[in-house]
Amino acid sequence: MDDNNKLVSNAFQVFMQQAPAYAQVWLGTAQGLTKASALDRKTECLGYLAVLSVLGLTSGIPFHVTEAKQAGASREEIISAVLLGLPAAGNIVIAALPIALNAFDNSD
């Protein structure tokens, strides 16, 4: 996680440092849900980006864009995932677009 620390929001880093028992349970649950998913890794990452964008949870977008890119997502797929909720949620998703593209363009 050290390489991705700059991508993890300050709030999540504080959560992991100050409430490690809760963080361990949270991360274990998230990993378990990923294992249970019938979606391939790239599709799951793109879906997660869509959910974050609809909910306006932009602090998690850089980390999850990097995860999606590592899973093989293209820049165009990132854009599509961020804007997927536009018809249902409205323009709240637009705020996520520059954050997502900056993360994509600046990650390996």
C-alpha positions in Angstrom: 0.0 0.0 0.0 3.0 2.3 0.4 3.1 3.1 -3.4 -0.6 3.9 -3.3 -0.5 6.0 -0.1 -0.6 9.2 -2.1 -3.8 7.9 -3.8 -5.6 7.0 -0.5 -7.6 9.8 1.0 -6.4 11.4 4.2 -9.6 10.3 5.9 -9.0 6.7 5.0 -5.4 6.8 6.1 -6.5 8.2 9.5 -9.1 5.4 9.7 -6.5 2.8 9.1 -4.0 4.3 11.5 -6.4 5.3 14.4 -8.9 2.4 14.2 -6.8 -0.5 12.9 -9.2 -3.2 14.2 -12.1 -1.6 12.3 -10.0 -1.1 9.3 -8.9 -4.8 9.3 -12.6 -5.9 9.4 -13.5 -3.4 6.7 -10.7 -4.5 4.4 -11.4 -8.1 5.0 -15.0 -7.6 4.1 -14.2 -5.7 1.0 -11.7 -8.5 -0.1 -14.3 -11.1 0.6 -16.9 -9.3 -1.5 -14.4 -9.1 -4.4 -13.7 -12.8 -4.2 -17.5 -13.5 -4.2 -18.1 -11.3 -7.2 -18.9 -13.0 -10.6 -17.5 -9.9 -12.4 -14.0 -9.9 -13.8 -11.6 -7.5 -12.1 -11.7 -4.7 -14.7 -15.5 -4.8 -14.8 -15.7 -4.7 -11.0 -13.3 -1.8 -10.8 -15.2 0.2 -13.5 -18.5 -0.5 -11.7 -17.0 0.7 -8.4 -16.0 3.9 -10.1 -19.5 4.4 -11.3 -20.9 4.0 -7.8 -18.3 6.4 -6.3 -19.1 9.0 -8.9 -22.9 8.7 -8.4 -22.5 9.0 -4.6 -20.1 12.0 -5.0 -17.3 10.1 -3.0 -14.5 11.6 -5.1 -11.8 11.1 -2.5 -11.6 7.4 -3.3 -11.5 7.9 -7.1 -7.7 8.2 -7.6 -7.0 4.9 -5.8 -9.8 3.1 -7.7 -8.9 4.6 -11.1 -5.4 3.3 -10.6 -6.8 -0.1 -9.7 -9.0 -0.1 -12.8 -6.1 0.9 -15.0 -3.9 -1.9 -13.6 -6.8 -4.2 -14.4 -6.6 -3.1 -18.0 -9.2 -0.3 -18.2 -8.6 2.3 -20.9 -9.0 6.1 -20.5 -12.2 5.9 -22.5 -13.6 3.2 -20.2 -12.8 5.3 -17.1 -14.8 8.2 -18.7 -17.7 5.9 -19.5 -17.7 4.4 -16.0 -17.7 7.9 -14.3 -20.5 9.1 -16.6 -22.5 5.9 -16.4 -24.8 7.3 -13.7 -25.4 10.6 -15.5 -29.0 9.8 -16.6 -30.0 8.4 -13.2 -28.1 10.6 -10.8 -27.6 13.8 -12.8 -24.6 16.0 -13.1 -23.1 15.0 -9.7 -21.0 12.5 -11.6 -19.4 15.3 -13.7 -17.4 16.4 -10.6 -15.7 13.0 -10.6 -14.5 13.3 -14.2 -11.5 15.6 -13.8 -10.3 13.7 -10.7 -10.6 10.4 -12.5 -8.8 11.6 -15.6 -6.0 13.2 -13.6 -5.5 10.0 -11.7 -5.5 7.9 -14.9 -3.1 10.2 -16.7 -0.7 10.3 -13.7 -0.6 6.6 -12.8 1.6 3.9 -14.2 
